Amino acid sequence: MLKMLALILALMVLLTAVCAHKAAPLAKDRLNPRLTKVSVINNRQIQLTFTEEIDTLTLFPDSVFIRSEDETLTALLMYPSLSASEIIIATEPMKAVSYEINGLVLDKAENRGPFSSTFQGSVKPDTIAPWVTAYSEGEDKHEFFLQFSEAMDTMSASFVIVPRRDFIAEWASHRHARFIPATGNETLSYDTTYYIFLKSARDISGNKSIPFITSVTPDTVYNRVSLAGRALTDDVPVKTGLAILVRDHPIGISFVTDGNFSFSVRDSMPYTIQVIAGKHSGSGIAIAGNDNMISLKEEVLEIDSLID
């Protein structure tokens, strides 16, 4: 009886192995990506729409050729738009003439997608300001990164780190920048929250981004205490401005929106808050948990004089 059971068990194992061996192989993507649409956004940008997502790591300006009857239009950059199936080509300024575009892309399965099409060039200037689409924030961070909505002038970023650290911008591409310590002595301390204040940056057409602020800390665990307040001019909340958190020296920066500002601090001791709102400025003492009110008067102060 035991021999019979052992034989049956052996046959079941053998049958399972044979069935597994005969299982259908995993399907492989063998379809080539196809160009479905060419859209001219302005005189510096063309959008190509494909049937599937493109391997964005293989996008190089040399992989496309754009030409009119009279000249070649140089492609400067290629990068994904809202998705990897929509590819933006940044070019030299176009003319209002007909262009032919030829090129080659690869999908994520390395299928080749040669394409050819025509489009009408535009002289409409790029007037849309770039904006930050992704950024570093929160705990366990030792540097900053910002990703922009479009190709940027990599020499144009004006920024400051608060509390003061000497950082440099290192661009991985024309849309993605890391902000890292200039030297080993400028690394971020574990017991501190650091802010990056991007004053401005320009896209390749010269459009300026709006200011941007985010904060990080190398800490993984710390007590957060909310310090909030209101900035008023003649008892009227200021629409927009900047609030600087001070304890011996500037240690934080935040936007003021509709009179409101807030910081995440590490204790409930008093801080000084300095606020700049256009032609008005003011300062006062603020404590976490209190109804902190900062009154502004007509006095112009430059932000650089407070944080640099």
C-alpha positions in Angstrom: 0.0 0.0 0.0 2.8 2.4 0.9 4.6 1.6 -2.4 1.4 2.4 -4.3 1.0 5.8 -2.5 4.6 6.7 -3.2 4.1 5.8 -6.9 1.0 8.0 -7.2 2.8 10.9 -5.5 5.7 10.5 -7.9 3.3 10.5 -10.9 1.6 13.7 -9.6 4.9 15.5 -9.2 6.0 14.5 -12.7 2.6 15.6 -14.2 2.9 19.0 -12.5 6.4 19.5 -13.8 5.4 18.5 -17.4 2.4 20.9 -17.3 4.6 23.8 -16.0 7.1 23.1 -18.8 4.3 23.3 -21.4 2.9 26.6 -20.0 2.6 29.4 -22.6 5.5 31.8 -22.5 5.0 35.3 -21.3 3.8 37.6 -24.1 6.4 40.0 -25.4 5.7 43.5 -26.7 6.5 43.4 -30.4 4.5 46.4 -31.6 6.5 49.4 -32.8 5.5 52.8 -31.4 3.8 55.0 -34.0 3.6 58.7 -34.2 -0.1 59.8 -34.2 0.1 63.6 -33.9 2.5 66.6 -34.2 1.4 69.7 -32.3 3.2 73.0 -32.5 3.0 74.7 -29.1 4.9 77.9 -29.9 7.9 79.0 -31.8 10.3 76.9 -29.6 8.3 73.8 -28.7 6.8 70.8 -30.7 4.9 68.0 -29.1 5.0 64.5 -30.6 2.2 62.1 -29.5 2.9 58.3 -29.9 0.7 55.2 -29.6 2.6 54.1 -26.4 5.1 55.2 -23.8 8.6 56.0 -25.1 11.8 55.0 -23.4 12.7 58.5 -22.3 16.3 57.5 -21.5 16.9 57.1 -25.2 15.7 60.6 -26.2 18.4 62.7 -27.8 18.1 65.8 -30.1 20.3 64.0 -32.7 17.6 61.4 -33.2 15.3 63.9 -35.0 15.9 65.9 -38.2 13.7 68.9 -38.9 14.0 70.8 -42.2 12.1 73.4 -44.3 12.8 74.1 -47.9 15.5 76.6 -47.0 17.1 75.5 -43.7 17.5 73.0 -41.0 15.7 73.7 -37.7 18.0 72.6 -34.8 16.5 70.4 -32.1 18.0 71.4 -28.7 16.3 69.1 -26.2 13.8 66.2 -26.0 11.8 65.3 -22.9 8.5 63.8 -21.8 5.5 66.1 -21.4 2.5 65.0 -19.2 3.3 61.3 -20.0 6.0 59.3 -21.7 3.9 58.9 -24.8 4.0 62.7 -25.3 7.4 64.0 -26.2 8.4 67.7 -26.3 11.1 68.9 -28.7 12.6 72.2 -27.8 14.0 73.9 -30.9 15.6 77.1 -32.2 13.0 79.7 -33.0 10.9 78.6 -36.0 9.5 80.4 -39.0 6.0 80.4 -40.3 6.8 77.8 -43.0 6.2 74.2 -43.6 8.7 71.7 -41.9 9.3 68.0 -42.4 10.3 66.0 -39.3 11.9 62.6 -39.4 13.3 60.6 -36.5 13.5 57.4 -34.4 12.3 56.5 -31.0 12.3 53.3 -28.9 9.5 52.0 -26.7 10.2 50.4 -23.3 10.6 47.0 -24.9 13.2 48.4 -27.3 11.0 48.3 -30.3 12.0 50.8 -32.9 9.6 53.5 -34.0 10.8 55.4 -37.1 8.5 58.3 -37.9 8.0 61.0 -40.5 5.5 63.9 -40.7 5.1 67.5 -41.6 3.9 70.5 -39.7 3.4 74.2 -40.0 5.9 76.3 -38.1 4.7 79.0 -35.7 6.1 82.4 -34.8 3.9 82.6 -31.7 6.4 83.3 -28.8 6.5 81.1 -25.7 5.0 83.3 -22.9 4.1 80.6 -20.4 6.1 80.8 -17.1 7.6 77.5 -16.0 6.6 76.0 -12.7 7.9 73.4 -10.3 6.2 70.0 -10.8 8.1 67.8 -8.3 10.3 68.6 -5.3 12.0 67.2 -2.2 10.2 67.6 1.1 10.2 66.3 4.6 12.4 64.0 6.7 15.5 61.9 6.0 16.7 64.3 3.2 20.2 65.6 2.8 19.8 67.8 -0.3 17.1 69.4 -2.4 15.8 68.6 -5.9 13.3 70.5 -8.1 11.7 69.3 -11.3 10.3 72.0 -13.7 7.5 71.8 -16.2 9.7 72.6 -19.2 13.3 73.0 -20.3 15.1 75.6 -18.2 18.1 77.8 -18.7 20.5 75.9 -16.4 22.5 79.1 -15.6 19.5 81.1 -14.4 18.5 79.6 -11.0 18.7 82.2 -8.2 18.2 80.6 -4.7 19.2 80.7 -1.1 19.3 78.0 1.7 17.9 79.0 5.1 19.5 78.6 7.6 22.4 79.7 5.4 24.4 77.0 3.6 26.5 77.3 0.5 24.8 75.1 -2.0 25.2 74.7 -5.8 22.7 73.7 -8.5 23.6 70.5 -10.3 21.4 69.9 -13.3 20.7 66.2 -14.2 18.8 67.5 -17.2 17.3 70.8 -18.4 14.2 70.0 -16.2 15.7 68.4 -13.1 18.1 70.1 -10.7 19.7 68.9 -7.5 20.9 71.5 -5.0 23.8 70.1 -3.1 26.5 71.3 -0.6 29.3 73.2 -2.3 31.8 71.6 0.1 31.7 69.0 2.9 31.6 71.7 5.5 28.2 72.8 4.1 26.3 69.6 4.7 22.9 69.7 6.5 22.8 69.1 10.3 20.5 66.5 11.7 18.8 68.7 14.3 17.7 71.4 11.8 15.0 72.0 9.2 16.4 73.7 6.1 14.5 75.6 3.5 15.3 76.4 -0.1 13.9 79.6 -1.4 14.0 79.7 -5.2 13.8 83.3 -6.0 13.6 82.8 -9.8 14.6 80.6 -12.7 14.1 81.1 -16.4 13.1 78.7 -19.1 15.0 78.5 -22.4 12.7 81.3 -23.8 13.5 83.6 -20.9 10.2 83.3 -19.0 10.7 83.5 -15.2 9.3 81.0 -12.8 7.4 82.2 -9.7 9.2 82.0 -6.4 9.1 78.6 -4.7 9.8 77.3 -1.1 10.2 73.8 0.3 11.9 72.3 3.4 13.8 69.2 4.3 15.6 67.8 7.3 18.1 64.9 7.7 16.2 63.9 10.9 14.0 60.9 10.8 12.1 61.6 14.0 11.5 64.9 15.7 8.7 66.8 17.5 6.8 69.1 15.2 5.2 72.2 16.7 3.0 74.4 14.6 3.7 78.1 14.7 1.2 80.2 12.8 0.2 83.8 12.6 -1.3 86.7 10.7 0.4 89.6 8.9 -1.7 92.8 8.8 -1.4 96.3 7.4 -3.8 98.7 9.1 -5.7 95.7 10.4 -6.1 94.4 6.9 -4.5 91.0 6.0 -1.7 91.4 3.4 -2.4 89.4 0.2 1.1 88.1 -0.4 4.5 88.3 1.2 7.3 86.5 2.8 7.7 85.6 6.5 11.2 84.9 7.9 11.6 82.9 11.1 14.4 84.2 13.3 16.3 83.0 16.3 19.6 84.8 16.5 19.7 84.4 12.7 17.2 83.4 10.0 16.2 79.8 10.3 13.1 79.5 8.2 11.1 81.2 5.4 7.5 80.9 4.3 5.0 82.5 2.0 2.3 84.8 3.4 -1.0 84.1 1.7 -4.1 86.1 2.5 -2.4 87.3 5.7 -1.6 83.8 6.9 1.8 82.2 7.5 3.0 79.1 9.3 6.1 77.2 10.3 6.8 73.7 11.6 9.2 74.4 14.6 10.9 72.2 17.2 9.9 73.9 20.4 7.5 76.4 22.0 10.0 79.1 22.8 9.6 82.6 21.4 10.7 83.4 17.8 11.0 86.6 15.9 9.0 86.8 12.7 9.9 89.3 10.0 7.5 89.9 7.2 8.0 91.7 3.9 4.9 92.5 1.7 5.7 94.8 -1.2 6.3 98.3 0.2 5.4 97.2 3.8 7.3 95.3 6.4 7.3 94.6 10.1 8.4 92.2 12.8 7.2 90.8 16.1 7.5 88.0 18.6 5.6 84.7 17.9 5.1 81.6 20.0 3.6 78.3 18.9 0.0 78.0 20.0 -0.6 81.8 20.4 -2.6 84.1 18.1 0.4 85.7 16.6 -0.2 89.1 14.9 2.5 90.9 13.0 1.7 94.6 12.2 3.3 96.0 9.1 4.1 99.6 8.2 5.2 101.3 5.1 8.9 100.5 4.9 10.6 98.9 2.0 13.0 96.0 2.9 14.8 93.8 0.5 14.6 90.1 1.2 18.3 89.6 0.5 19.1 92.0 3.4 17.4 89.6 5.8 18.4 86.2 4.7 21.8 86.6 2.9 
